Amino acid sequence: MVSEPRYDGLADWYDELNAAWAQDNRAPLLDLLGPGTGLCLDLGCGTGQNLETLRATGRRVVGLDYSSDQLRLANDRRVRGEALIRGDAAALPFADGSPDRTPDISGIGLASSRALVA
């Protein structure tokens, strides 16, 4: 387990750096997920640049990130009823089989546990 979030203090830089990437990948992400219902976990949600895209699929979105600084910016992008959780991807706070979809859009290389990619 990582003791300190790697991206705390870098949220504003990260948000600016990834803005074009998030926009360019909106359509492919929508195509990949398709329409649906249920819960969708944005694993490693960072600054929340994909929350709107995931929401557009019709699913209820929950963002999870280890960095409170990243979540600070994600909070500005969430809508009423959406949850943002500060947590570790290696210890998800969900029951088995939930959520229905978990796109790891860009965070797998940032996971704190190698077990996630084994």
Buried (B, 14 or more C-beta within 10 A) or exposed (E): EEEEBEBBEBBEEBBEEBEEEBEEBBEEBBEEBEEEEEBBBBBBBBBBBBBBBBBBBEBBBBBBBBBEBBBBBBEEBBEEEBEBBEBBBBEBEBEEEEBEBBBBBBBEEBBBEEEEEE
